[in-house]
Amino acid sequence: PGQILTYLDGVVKVEETELKPRVGFLYPVLTHNISVFINATRERDSGQYMCTVNVVDDATSTGKNVGVINLTVLVPPAVPSCHLHGHPAVGANVTLSCASAKGKPSPTYHWQRTAPPPQFFFPPVQDPTKGTLKLTNLSLDM
């Protein structure tokens, strides 16, 4: 953990971190609250942030002057990469797989045969977390 932003004796100081060009107080400190903004968020900005307020000569506030918030930066899934594993012949087994290189939270996958006729797949044939669809004993209808 490291200090990012400080307000002391009327002076705002932004520490030399990768956040420096993207962080600041949302409002003038003495006129509103001490909300902080982070522009152009990145996945690595995720984490726990702590706000500490110290009042000069106030010994009674020790331990009561800390606020904590967890920040999770969401990341849209990348275009999935899909593959066929196995030999698609009558009576054989194949597995179809799709995976995205990034995404937070981890994306889930749902398989559907569109035509003819439409067909939906359910566990255990389909694994929405791994992005796989296992088809066993292939038939011409499949």
DSSP file with accessible surface (Angstrom, degrees, kcal/mol):
  #  RESIDUE AA STRUCTURE BP1 BP2  ACC     N-H-->O    O-->H-N    N-H-->O    O-->H-N    TCO  KAPPA ALPHA  PHI   PSI    X-CA   Y-CA   Z-CA
    1    1 A P              0   0  191      0, 0.0     2,-0.3     0, 0.0    48,-0.1   0.000 360.0 360.0 360.0 144.3    0.0    0.0    0.0
    2    2 A G        -     0   0   65      0, 0.0     2,-0.2     0, 0.0     0, 0.0  -0.983 360.0 -97.5-145.9 156.9    1.1    3.5   -0.7
    3    3 A Q        +     0   0  129     -2,-0.3     3,-0.1     1,-0.2    11,-0.0  -0.523  35.9 172.8 -75.9 138.7   -0.1    7.0   -0.4
    4    4 A I        +     0   0   39      1,-0.4    11,-2.5    -2,-0.2     2,-0.4   0.767  62.5  16.2-111.0 -44.9   -1.7    8.4   -3.5
    5    5 A L  E     -A   14   0A  29      9,-0.2    -1,-0.4    19,-0.0     2,-0.4  -0.996  61.2-174.1-143.1 136.7   -3.2   11.8   -2.7
    6    6 A T  E     -A   13   0A  31      7,-2.5     7,-2.9    -2,-0.4     2,-0.5  -0.987  13.9-166.2-136.0 143.0   -2.8   14.1    0.3
    7    7 A Y  E     +A   12   0A  75     -2,-0.4     2,-0.4     5,-0.2     5,-0.2  -0.981  26.9 157.7-124.6 115.5   -4.4   17.3    1.5
    8    8 A L  E >   -A   11   0A 111      3,-2.3     3,-1.7    -2,-0.5    -2,-0.1  -0.977  65.3 -12.6-143.9 126.3   -2.4   19.0    4.3
    9    9 A D  T 3  S-     0   0  145     -2,-0.4     3,-0.1     1,-0.3    -1,-0.1   0.876 128.8 -51.0  52.5  41.2   -2.4   22.6    5.4
   10   10 A G  T 3  S+     0   0   49      1,-0.2     2,-0.5     0, 0.0    -1,-0.3   0.533 114.6 115.4  80.3   4.9   -4.3   23.7    2.3
   11   11 A V  E <   -A    8   0A  94     -3,-1.7    -3,-2.3     2,-0.0     2,-0.5  -0.932  53.6-150.5-115.4 128.5   -2.0   22.0   -0.2
   12   12 A V  E     -A    7   0A  75     -2,-0.5     2,-0.4    -5,-0.2    -5,-0.2  -0.829  16.7-171.9 -92.7 129.6   -3.0   19.1   -2.4
   13   13 A K  E     -A    6   0A 120     -7,-2.9    -7,-2.5    -2,-0.5     2,-0.6  -0.990  10.8-160.7-126.5 128.5   -0.1   16.7   -3.2
   14   14 A V  E     -A    5   0A  35     -2,-0.4    -9,-0.2    -9,-0.2   -10,-0.1  -0.945  23.8-129.6-107.3 122.0   -0.3   13.8   -5.7
   15   15 A E        -     0   0   48    -11,-2.5     2,-1.8    -2,-0.6     5,-0.1  -0.249  28.7 -96.4 -70.0 158.3    2.3   11.2   -5.2
   16   16 A E  S    S+     0   0  153      3,-0.1     2,-0.3     4,-0.1    -1,-0.1  -0.545  78.0 123.4 -77.4  83.6    4.5   10.0   -8.1
   17   17 A T  S >  S-     0   0   56     -2,-1.8     3,-1.6   -13,-0.1   -13,-0.0  -0.827  81.3 -94.6-130.5 175.0    2.6    6.8   -9.1
   18   18 A E  T 3  S+     0   0   93     -2,-0.3     4,-0.1     1,-0.3    -2,-0.1   0.720 124.7  60.8 -66.2 -15.8    1.0    5.6  -12.3
   19   19 A L  T >> S+     0   0   13      1,-0.2     3,-2.5     2,-0.1     4,-0.9   0.657  75.9  98.1 -80.6 -16.0   -2.2    7.2  -11.0
   20   20 A K  G X4 S+     0   0   81     -3,-1.6     3,-0.7     1,-0.3    -1,-0.2   0.854  85.6  41.1 -47.3 -49.3   -0.7   10.7  -10.8
   21   21 A P  G 34 S+     0   0  114      0, 0.0    -1,-0.3     0, 0.0    -2,-0.1   0.619 121.9  43.9 -76.8  -4.3   -2.1   12.1  -14.1
   22   22 A R  G <4 S+     0   0   12     -3,-2.5    17,-3.2    -4,-0.1     2,-0.3   0.368 100.8  72.1-119.7   2.7   -5.5   10.4  -13.6
   23   23 A V  E <<  +B   38   0B  13     -4,-0.9     2,-0.3    -3,-0.7    15,-0.2  -0.889  46.3 125.1-126.9 151.9   -6.4   11.1   -9.9
   24   24 A G  E     -B   37   0B   9     13,-1.5    13,-2.8    -2,-0.3     2,-0.3  -0.974  59.2 -63.7-179.3 178.3   -7.5   14.0   -7.8
   25   25 A F  E     -B   36   0B  43     -2,-0.3    11,-0.3    11,-0.2    10,-0.1  -0.669  36.2-143.0 -80.5 137.9  -10.1   15.4   -5.5
   26   26 A L  S    S+     0   0   91      9,-3.0    -1,-0.1    -2,-0.3    10,-0.1   0.857  83.1  19.7 -70.3 -35.0  -13.5   15.7   -7.1
   27   27 A Y  S    S-     0   0   92      8,-0.5     2,-0.1     6,-0.3     5,-0.1  -0.880 103.2 -77.7-128.4 161.3  -14.4   18.9   -5.2
   28   28 A P    >>  -     0   0   89      0, 0.0     3,-1.4     0, 0.0     4,-1.3  -0.435  52.4-125.1 -57.2 129.4  -12.3   21.6   -3.5
   29   29 A V  T 34 S+     0   0   23      1,-0.3     3,-0.3     2,-0.2     6,-0.0   0.861 102.6  43.5 -55.0 -43.8  -11.5   19.9   -0.2
   30   30 A L  T 34 S+     0   0  142      1,-0.2    -1,-0.3   -20,-0.0     4,-0.1   0.623 112.6  52.7 -82.3  -8.2  -12.9   22.5    2.2
   31   31 A T  T <4 S-     0   0   91     -3,-1.4    -1,-0.2     2,-0.1    -2,-0.2   0.686 121.4  -1.1-101.4 -19.9  -16.1   23.2    0.3
   32   32 A H  S  < S-     0   0  120     -4,-1.3     2,-0.1     1,-0.3    -3,-0.0  -0.297  98.0 -52.8-134.9-137.6  -17.5   19.7   -0.1
   33   33 A N        -     0   0   82     -2,-0.1    -1,-0.3    -3,-0.0    -6,-0.3  -0.366  53.1-101.6-101.4-172.0  -16.5   16.2    0.8
   34   34 A I        +     0   0   66     -2,-0.1     2,-0.1    -8,-0.1    -5,-0.1  -0.197  57.0 158.2-110.2  44.5  -13.3   14.4    0.0
   35   35 A S        -     0   0   44    -10,-0.1    -9,-3.0    -6,-0.0    -8,-0.5  -0.402  27.9-148.2 -65.0 144.2  -14.4   12.3   -2.9
   36   36 A V  E     -B   25   0B  78    -11,-0.3     2,-0.3   -10,-0.1   -11,-0.2  -0.888   4.6-151.2-116.1 142.8  -11.6   11.2   -5.2
   37   37 A F  E     -B   24   0B  65    -13,-2.8   -13,-1.5    -2,-0.4     2,-0.4  -0.859   5.4-164.4-110.5 150.8  -11.8   10.6   -8.9
   38   38 A I  E     -B   23   0B  38     -2,-0.3     3,-0.4   -15,-0.2   -15,-0.2  -0.968  15.8-156.2-129.2 115.6   -9.7    8.2  -11.0
   39   39 A N        +     0   0   92    -17,-3.2   -17,-0.0    -2,-0.4    -2,-0.0  -0.569  69.7  14.5 -88.4 157.2   -9.9    8.8  -14.8
   40   40 A A  S    S-     0   0   73     -2,-0.2    -1,-0.2     1,-0.1   -18,-0.0   0.916  88.2-149.9  48.3  54.5   -9.2    6.3  -17.5
   41   41 A T        -     0   0   75     -3,-0.4     2,-0.3     1,-0.0    -1,-0.1  -0.160  13.0-162.1 -58.1 149.5   -9.5    3.3  -15.1
   42   42 A R    >   -     0   0   96      1,-0.1     3,-2.1    33,-0.0     4,-0.3  -0.883  33.6-106.8-128.4 159.5   -7.5    0.2  -15.8
   43   43 A E  G >  S+     0   0   92     -2,-0.3     3,-2.0     1,-0.3    30,-0.3   0.893 118.8  59.5 -56.3 -37.7   -7.9   -3.3  -14.6
   44   44 A R  G 3  S+     0   0  158      1,-0.3    -1,-0.3    -3,-0.0    -3,-0.0   0.615  88.8  73.2 -72.2  -7.4   -4.8   -2.9  -12.4
   45   45 A D  G <  S+     0   0    3     -3,-2.1    -1,-0.3     2,-0.0    -2,-0.2   0.639  74.2 110.5 -75.5 -13.3   -6.5    0.0  -10.6
   46   46 A S    <   +     0   0   31     -3,-2.0     2,-0.3    -4,-0.3    26,-0.2  -0.311  48.6  81.9 -59.3 143.4   -8.7   -2.6   -8.9
   47   47 A G  E    S-C   71   0C  35     24,-2.6    24,-3.3     2,-0.0     2,-0.5  -0.944  80.4 -45.1 152.7-170.0   -8.0   -3.0   -5.2
   48   48 A Q  E     -C   70   0C 137     -2,-0.3     2,-0.4    22,-0.2    22,-0.2  -0.803  45.2-166.2 -97.9 131.2   -8.6   -1.6   -1.8
   49   49 A Y  E     -C   69   0C  54     20,-3.2    20,-2.7    -2,-0.5     2,-0.4  -0.939   3.0-160.4-117.9 140.6   -8.5    2.1   -1.2
   50   50 A M  E     -C   68   0C 124     -2,-0.4     2,-0.5    18,-0.2    18,-0.2  -0.967   5.8-157.1-126.2 135.2   -8.4    3.7    2.2
   51   51 A C  E     -C   67   0C  53     16,-3.3    16,-2.8    -2,-0.4     2,-0.5  -0.953  11.2-169.2-110.7 124.7   -9.2    7.2    3.3
   52   52 A T  E     -C   66   0C  69     -2,-0.5     2,-0.5    14,-0.2    14,-0.2  -0.965   3.0-165.3-116.4 128.2   -7.6    8.5    6.5
   53   53 A V        -     0   0   69     12,-2.5     2,-0.5    -2,-0.5    11,-0.1  -0.962   5.7-172.0-115.0 120.8   -8.8   11.8    8.0
   54   54 A N        -     0   0  125     -2,-0.5     2,-0.5     8,-0.0    -2,-0.0  -0.957   7.8-159.2-114.4 128.0   -6.6   13.3   10.7
   55   55 A V    >   -     0   0   87     -2,-0.5     3,-1.7     3,-0.3     6,-0.1  -0.920  32.6-107.9-105.3 127.9   -7.7   16.3   12.7
   56   56 A V  T 3  S+     0   0  116     -2,-0.5     3,-0.1     1,-0.3    -1,-0.0  -0.242  98.3   2.2 -57.0 134.6   -4.8   18.3   14.4
   57   57 A D  T 3  S+     0   0  165      1,-0.2     2,-0.8     2,-0.0    -1,-0.3   0.721  93.5 129.3  61.8  24.5   -4.7   17.8   18.2
   58   58 A D    X   +     0   0   60     -3,-1.7     3,-0.7     1,-0.2    -3,-0.3  -0.807  22.6 166.4-111.5  92.2   -7.6   15.3   18.2
   59   59 A A  G >   +     0   0   87     -2,-0.8     3,-0.8     1,-0.2    -1,-0.2   0.667  69.0  67.7 -77.7 -15.3   -6.4   12.3   20.2
   60   60 A T  G 3  S+     0   0  112      1,-0.2    -1,-0.2     3,-0.0    -2,-0.0   0.669  88.3  64.5 -81.5 -14.9  -10.0   10.9   20.6
   61   61 A S  G X   +     0   0   23     -3,-0.7     3,-2.3    -6,-0.1     4,-0.5   0.481  67.7 133.2 -89.3   1.0  -10.4   10.1   16.8
   62   62 A T  T <  S+     0   0  112     -3,-0.8    -8,-0.0     1,-0.3    -3,-0.0  -0.259  80.9   6.4 -56.4 127.4   -7.7    7.4   16.7
   63   63 A G  T 3  S+     0   0   67      1,-0.1    -1,-0.3     2,-0.0     3,-0.2   0.293 118.9  77.1  83.7  -9.5   -9.0    4.4   14.9
   64   64 A K  S <  S+     0   0  176     -3,-2.3    -2,-0.2     1,-0.1    -1,-0.1   0.333  76.3  74.0-110.1   5.5  -12.3    6.0   14.0
   65   65 A N  S    S+     0   0   30     -4,-0.5   -12,-2.5     2,-0.0     2,-0.4   0.034  73.0  98.1-111.7  27.7  -11.0    8.1   11.1
   66   66 A V  E     -C   52   0C  67     -3,-0.2     2,-0.4   -14,-0.2   -14,-0.2  -0.959  44.9-172.8-122.9 130.6  -10.5    5.5    8.4
   67   67 A G  E     -C   51   0C  39    -16,-2.8   -16,-3.3    -2,-0.4     2,-0.4  -0.965   8.5-163.5-117.7 139.2  -12.8    4.6    5.5
   68   68 A V  E     +C   50   0C  79     -2,-0.4     2,-0.3   -18,-0.2   -18,-0.2  -0.970   9.4 176.6-125.8 138.1  -12.1    1.6    3.3
   69   69 A I  E     -C   49   0C 117    -20,-2.7   -20,-3.2    -2,-0.4     2,-0.5  -0.997  21.8-138.7-138.9 141.8  -13.6    0.9   -0.2
   70   70 A N  E     -C   48   0C 111     -2,-0.3     2,-0.5   -22,-0.2   -22,-0.2  -0.890  17.2-159.7-100.0 130.4  -12.9   -1.9   -2.6
   71   71 A L  E     -C   47   0C  56    -24,-3.3   -24,-2.6    -2,-0.5     2,-0.5  -0.945   8.1-174.0-111.6 124.9  -12.8   -1.0   -6.3
   72   72 A T        -     0   0   90     -2,-0.5     2,-0.6   -26,-0.2   -29,-0.1  -0.977  13.9-151.4-117.8 115.0  -13.3   -3.6   -8.9
   73   73 A V        -     0   0   15     -2,-0.5     2,-0.2   -30,-0.3   -27,-0.1  -0.783  16.7-139.1 -87.4 117.9  -12.7   -2.4  -12.5
   74   74 A L        -     0   0  122     -2,-0.6   -31,-0.0    29,-0.0    -2,-0.0  -0.546  13.7-159.7 -78.6 144.6  -14.8   -4.4  -14.9
   75   75 A V  B     -D  104   0D  21     29,-2.3    29,-2.6    -2,-0.2     3,-0.1  -0.990  18.4-124.7-127.3 123.0  -13.2   -5.4  -18.2
   76   76 A P        -     0   0  101      0, 0.0    26,-0.0     0, 0.0     2,-0.0  -0.361  39.7 -97.5 -64.4 147.2  -15.4   -6.4  -21.2
   77   77 A P        -     0   0   79      0, 0.0    26,-0.3     0, 0.0     2,-0.1  -0.349  35.6-119.3 -65.8 146.1  -14.6   -9.8  -22.6
   78   78 A A        -     0   0   29     24,-2.1     3,-0.1     1,-0.1    -3,-0.0  -0.386  47.2 -76.8 -73.5 161.4  -12.3  -10.0  -25.6
   79   79 A V        -     0   0  135     -2,-0.1    22,-0.4     1,-0.1    -1,-0.1  -0.416  62.8-112.5 -58.4 127.5  -13.7  -11.6  -28.8
   80   80 A P        -     0   0   60      0, 0.0     2,-0.5     0, 0.0    20,-0.2  -0.340  15.9-137.4 -70.3 150.3  -13.6  -15.3  -28.2
   81   81 A S  E     -E   99   0E  65     18,-3.1    18,-1.7    -3,-0.1     2,-0.4  -0.934  26.5-161.8-102.9 122.9  -11.3  -17.7  -30.0
   82   82 A a  E     +E   98   0E  70     -2,-0.5     2,-0.3    16,-0.2    16,-0.2  -0.866  11.1 178.3-116.5 145.0  -13.3  -20.9  -30.9
   83   83 A H  E     -E   97   0E 105     14,-2.7    14,-2.6    -2,-0.4     2,-0.5  -0.967  25.9-133.5-142.7 155.6  -12.0  -24.3  -31.8
   84   84 A L  E     -E   96   0E  89     -2,-0.3     2,-0.5    12,-0.2    12,-0.2  -0.948  22.0-164.7-109.0 125.3  -13.2  -27.8  -32.8
   85   85 A H  E     +E   95   0E  96     10,-3.0    10,-2.5    -2,-0.5     2,-0.2  -0.961  53.7  21.2-114.4 126.3  -11.4  -30.7  -31.0
   86   86 A G  S    S-     0   0   55     -2,-0.5     8,-0.2     8,-0.2    -2,-0.0  -0.467  95.8 -64.0 109.8 175.1  -11.8  -34.2  -32.4
   87   87 A H        -     0   0  140      6,-0.4     2,-2.0    -2,-0.2     5,-0.1  -0.894  43.1-136.5-104.4 115.0  -12.7  -35.6  -35.8
   88   88 A P        +     0   0   81      0, 0.0     2,-0.3     0, 0.0     6,-0.1  -0.454  54.5 131.6 -76.5  82.0  -16.3  -34.8  -36.8
   89   89 A A    >   -     0   0   38     -2,-2.0     3,-2.5     4,-0.1    49,-0.3  -0.927  68.7 -79.5-127.9 155.3  -17.4  -38.2  -38.1
   90   90 A V  T 3  S+     0   0  105     -2,-0.3    49,-0.2     1,-0.3     3,-0.1  -0.273 119.4  14.9 -54.8 130.5  -20.6  -40.2  -37.4
   91   91 A G  T 3  S+     0   0   39     47,-3.2    46,-0.4     1,-0.3    -1,-0.3   0.282 103.9 115.0  87.6  -9.4  -20.2  -42.0  -34.1
   92   92 A A    <   -     0   0   28     -3,-2.5    46,-2.8    45,-0.2     2,-0.4  -0.296  63.5-121.2 -87.3 172.9  -17.2  -39.9  -33.0
   93   93 A N        +     0   0   90     43,-0.2    -6,-0.4    44,-0.2     2,-0.3  -0.943  30.0 178.9-113.1 137.8  -16.9  -37.5  -30.1
   94   94 A V  E     - F   0 135E   5     41,-2.6    41,-2.8    -2,-0.4     2,-0.4  -0.952  16.5-151.0-134.3 156.1  -16.0  -33.8  -30.5
   95   95 A T  E     -EF  85 134E  39    -10,-2.5   -10,-3.0    -2,-0.3     2,-0.4  -0.998   6.5-157.0-127.2 128.1  -15.6  -30.8  -28.2
   96   96 A L  E     -EF  84 133E  44     37,-3.1    37,-2.5    -2,-0.4     2,-0.4  -0.860  18.9-172.7 -98.4 137.5  -16.3  -27.3  -29.3
   97   97 A S  E     -EF  83 132E  19    -14,-2.6   -14,-2.7    -2,-0.4     2,-0.4  -0.985  16.0-176.8-136.4 145.9  -14.5  -24.6  -27.2
   98   98 A a  E     +E   82   0E  15     33,-1.7     2,-0.3    -2,-0.4   -16,-0.2  -0.995  10.4 173.6-135.8 139.1  -14.6  -20.9  -27.0
   99   99 A A  E     -E   81   0E  57    -18,-1.7   -18,-3.1    -2,-0.4     2,-0.4  -0.997  21.8-143.1-147.1 143.5  -12.4  -18.7  -24.7
  100  100 A S        -     0   0   24     -2,-0.3   -21,-0.1   -20,-0.2     3,-0.0  -0.896  14.9-139.6-105.4 137.3  -11.7  -15.0  -24.3
  101  101 A A  S    S+     0   0  104     -2,-0.4     2,-0.3   -22,-0.4    -1,-0.1   0.772  85.1  12.1 -67.1 -26.2   -8.2  -13.8  -23.5
  102  102 A K        +     0   0  126    -23,-0.1   -24,-2.1   -26,-0.0     2,-0.2  -0.981  64.6 133.3-149.1 162.2   -9.6  -11.2  -21.0
  103  103 A G        -     0   0   16     -2,-0.3    -3,-0.0   -26,-0.3   -29,-0.0  -0.536  39.3-122.7 157.9 132.9  -12.7  -10.3  -19.2
  104  104 A K  B    S+D   75   0D  62    -29,-2.6   -29,-2.3    -2,-0.2     2,-0.2  -0.946 102.6  29.8-142.3 117.5  -13.6   -9.4  -15.6
  105  105 A P  S    S-     0   0  100      0, 0.0    -1,-0.1     0, 0.0   -30,-0.1   0.617 119.2 -97.5 -67.2 166.1  -15.6  -10.9  -14.2
  106  106 A S        -     0   0  100     -2,-0.2    -2,-0.1     1,-0.1    -3,-0.1  -0.289  44.9-115.3 -56.5 132.6  -14.7  -14.0  -16.2
  107  107 A P        -     0   0   28      0, 0.0     2,-0.3     0, 0.0    -7,-0.1  -0.284  21.9-140.4 -69.2 155.6  -17.2  -14.4  -19.1
  108  108 A T        -     0   0   86     22,-0.1     2,-0.4    23,-0.0    21,-0.2  -0.865  13.2-143.2-112.8 155.7  -19.6  -17.3  -19.3
  109  109 A Y        -     0   0   34     19,-2.3     2,-0.4    -2,-0.3    22,-0.2  -0.927  11.2-168.4-124.4 141.5  -20.4  -19.1  -22.5
  110  110 A H        -     0   0  140     -2,-0.4     2,-0.3    21,-0.1    23,-0.1  -0.997  12.5-148.7-132.6 127.8  -23.7  -20.6  -23.8
  111  111 A W        +     0   0   52     -2,-0.4    10,-1.2    10,-0.2     2,-0.3  -0.729  19.4 170.1 -98.2 144.9  -23.9  -22.8  -26.8
  112  112 A Q  E     -H  120   0F 102     -2,-0.3     2,-0.6     8,-0.2     8,-0.2  -0.973  30.4-136.4-151.7 132.0  -26.9  -23.0  -29.2
  113  113 A R  E     -H  119   0F  51      6,-2.8     6,-2.4    -2,-0.3    -2,-0.0  -0.835  20.0-161.1 -86.7 126.5  -27.4  -24.7  -32.5
  114  114 A T        +     0   0  108     -2,-0.6    -1,-0.1     1,-0.3     6,-0.0   0.883  53.2  41.1 -82.6 -39.8  -29.2  -22.2  -34.6
  115  115 A A  S    S+     0   0   63      1,-0.3    -1,-0.3     2,-0.2     4,-0.0  -0.969  85.1  36.6-168.5 161.3  -30.7  -24.3  -37.4
  116  116 A P  S    S-     0   0  108      0, 0.0    -1,-0.3     0, 0.0    -2,-0.1   0.764 137.1 -12.2 -88.8 150.4  -32.1  -26.8  -38.5
  117  117 A P  S    S-     0   0   89      0, 0.0    -2,-0.2     0, 0.0    -4,-0.1   0.937  91.7-111.5 -75.3 165.8  -33.9  -27.1  -36.0
  118  118 A P        -     0   0   85      0, 0.0     2,-0.3     0, 0.0    -4,-0.2  -0.249  38.2-173.2 -58.7 143.9  -32.7  -24.8  -33.1
  119  119 A Q  E     -H  113   0F  78     -6,-2.4    -6,-2.8    -4,-0.0     2,-0.3  -0.994  13.6-153.0-144.9 135.3  -31.3  -26.7  -30.2
  120  120 A F  E     -H  112   0F 122     -2,-0.3     2,-0.4    -8,-0.2    -8,-0.2  -0.853  14.0-144.1-106.9 146.6  -30.2  -25.5  -26.7
  121  121 A F        -     0   0   25    -10,-1.2   -10,-0.2    -2,-0.3    -2,-0.0  -0.870  15.0-173.0-115.7 143.1  -27.5  -27.4  -24.7
  122  122 A F    >>  -     0   0  144     -2,-0.4     3,-1.2     1,-0.1     4,-0.9  -0.853  34.2 -41.6-128.0 163.3  -27.4  -27.8  -20.9
  123  123 A P  T 34 S+     0   0   91      0, 0.0     4,-0.1     0, 0.0    -1,-0.1  -0.265 114.0  30.7 -58.8 150.8  -24.9  -29.2  -18.4
  124  124 A P  T 34 S+     0   0  130      0, 0.0    10,-0.1     0, 0.0    -3,-0.0  -0.993 125.7  47.9 -86.6  -2.1  -23.1  -31.6  -18.3
  125  125 A V  T <4 S+     0   0   59     -3,-1.2     9,-2.5     8,-0.1     2,-0.4   0.915 117.5  46.3 -62.4 -39.9  -22.8  -31.4  -22.1
  126  126 A Q  E  <  -G  133   0E  12     -4,-0.9     7,-0.2     7,-0.2    -1,-0.1  -0.863  66.1-164.3-107.6 134.2  -22.1  -27.6  -21.9
  127  127 A D  E  >> -G  132   0E  47      5,-2.6     4,-2.0    -2,-0.4     5,-1.2  -0.915   2.7-170.2-115.4 102.3  -19.7  -26.0  -19.4
  128  128 A P  T  45S+     0   0   36      0, 0.0   -19,-2.3     0, 0.0    -1,-0.1   0.777  85.0  50.2 -66.5 -23.1  -20.5  -22.3  -19.3
  129  129 A T  T  45S+     0   0  107    -21,-0.2    -2,-0.0     1,-0.2     0, 0.0   0.920 118.2  35.5 -79.5 -44.9  -17.3  -21.5  -17.3
  130  130 A K  T  45S-     0   0  149      2,-0.1   -32,-0.3   -21,-0.1    -1,-0.2   0.667 104.3-127.6 -81.3 -18.9  -14.9  -23.3  -19.5
  131  131 A G  T  <5 +     0   0    0     -4,-2.0   -33,-1.7     1,-0.2     2,-0.3   0.773  60.4 138.1  79.3  26.1  -16.7  -22.4  -22.7
  132  132 A T  E   < -FG  97 127E  38     -5,-1.2    -5,-2.6   -35,-0.2     2,-0.4  -0.764  39.0-167.2-111.1 152.7  -16.9  -26.0  -23.9
  133  133 A L  E     -FG  96 126E   4    -37,-2.5   -37,-3.1    -2,-0.3     2,-0.6  -0.975  12.5-159.2-133.4 116.9  -19.6  -28.1  -25.6
  134  134 A K  E     -F   95   0E 110     -9,-2.5     2,-0.5    -2,-0.4   -39,-0.2  -0.887   5.9-170.7-104.2 119.5  -19.0  -31.9  -25.7
  135  135 A L  E     -F   94   0E  23    -41,-2.8   -41,-2.6    -2,-0.6     2,-0.3  -0.941   9.5-165.0-109.6 121.0  -21.0  -33.8  -28.3
  136  136 A T        +     0   0   78     -2,-0.5   -43,-0.2   -43,-0.2   -44,-0.1  -0.784  62.5   9.8-110.3 152.0  -20.7  -37.6  -28.1
  137  137 A N  S    S-     0   0  114    -46,-0.4    -1,-0.2    -2,-0.3   -44,-0.2   0.950  88.0-139.9  49.4  62.1  -21.6  -40.3  -30.5
  138  138 A L        -     0   0   19    -46,-2.8   -47,-3.2   -49,-0.3     2,-0.3  -0.146  21.5-167.8 -54.9 140.8  -22.2  -37.8  -33.4
  139  139 A S    >   -     0   0   54    -49,-0.2     3,-0.9   -48,-0.1    -1,-0.1  -0.791  38.4-103.5-121.6 170.6  -25.1  -38.5  -35.7
  140  140 A L  T 3  S+     0   0  158     -2,-0.3    -2,-0.1     1,-0.3    -1,-0.0   0.845 120.7  60.9 -63.2 -31.4  -26.1  -36.9  -39.0
  141  141 A D  T 3         0   0  136      1,-0.2    -1,-0.3    -3,-0.0    -3,-0.0   0.789 360.0 360.0 -64.8 -28.0  -28.7  -34.8  -37.2
  142  142 A M    <         0   0   88     -3,-0.9    -1,-0.2   -29,-0.0    -2,-0.2   0.731 360.0 360.0 -76.5 360.0  -26.0  -33.2  -35.1
